[in-house]
Amino acid sequence: MKKNASILFFAIVLFGVVFHSCGNKTKTEEGVIGRDYDRDFLGMKYTVSVVGDTTDYSFAFDSIENAVRMHIDANNPSSTCMLYNYASAETGFFEFTDYNRIMGVMLTMAREFNYRSGGCWDFTLSPAQIAWLPQLLNPTPKVPNIDSLRVFTGMYSANVDVEDVEENGVYKSTRIRKNNAKVQIDLQKFGSAMVLDKILEYLKEQNVTVKQAVVKTDVWQAGFGAAVDSLNVLDMKTSGQNSGNLLRVVNRAYATYDARNKLSLLDPKTLSPVQNEMYQSYVSAKTIVESYVFAEAFMVMGVEEISQFYEANAESDIQSLLYFMKSDSERASASTENFNKMMVAPSAQ
């Protein structure tokens, strides 16, 4: 992994970026077979495109979704996250049986990403988000009681961790720390990204027949293989609209976070709305989960802190393109070298 792959070029480029050609596109062979799946998971509409295999994998996809849904569904009072949120803190932890062992995996991953992002991505902010919501819609907003929220909101205070309990060397239960009855966790978006990653992992295991697979939503995409090049090319939308800037994502993932959602984005360190120069982030990492986490975390960090992140993580394979406001009317960008190499010029019509 090249060190210079993750060093930001902070040359200012106004309202655009330089396009880099990645060579000739692979020609799609005649008679290529495949199958598309249009699906919905907890309100997230996504598409799975499989090339080289017409087998119906719907049942497998259902199984993956169900295995995660039982833990993260915010509209189901019996989901693990909601049971945790409703639980008291009398014993200092919430204990349950993690039948498929997925909740423990998700929480462990979420803690790791919280740490790797320097605390700029956090899954324990629900109380602060609820407190701020009516104020964000109020023409004369009032600041919630931040000092009160700090007692149980944010990983620094909540310190949510997970451990398995064994009895005679056999798994008995799982405990999640809950040091205050008001501590809440929200893993619905994180778990949704994990579903897409797990679907790709499953399809990759069918490598005898599956030549290529791509999963995508309006803001996420990942895939492997290059039999049909057009499946790997996406438009880097700006504020939800096509920009004409194209990106080729092969054997890795992509996520974006834009200014439309920044209004409700909180800084985990201050528990207040993010007010910085960031306009939109585009991130490509090995998985959708990692891409999503850092696309959001970069919006919280701001340009200076992102630069410090890359300096401290020179070997990182988190590639990015960032748009930020240099002034009220001047937009600028910064990107990693390898993200630029993923960009392609639109084909001549």
Secondary structure, 3 states (H helix, E strand, C coil): CCHHHHCEECCCCCCCCCCCCCCCCCCCCCCCCEEEEEEEECCEEEEEEEECCCCCCHHHHHHHHHHHHHHHCCCCCCCHHHHHHHCCCCCCEEEECCCCCHHHHHHHHHHHHHHHCCCCCCCCCHHHHHHHHHHHCCCCCCCCCHHHHHCCCCHHHHCCCEEEEEECCEEEEEEEECCCCCCCCCCHHHHHHHHHHHHHHHHHHCCCCCCEEEEECCCEEEEECCCCHHHHEEECCECCECCCCEEECCCEEEEEEEHHHHHHCEECCCCEECCCCEEEEEEECCCHHHHHHHHHHHHHHCHHHHHHHHHHCCCCCCEEEEEEECCCCCEEEEEEHHHHHHEECCCCC
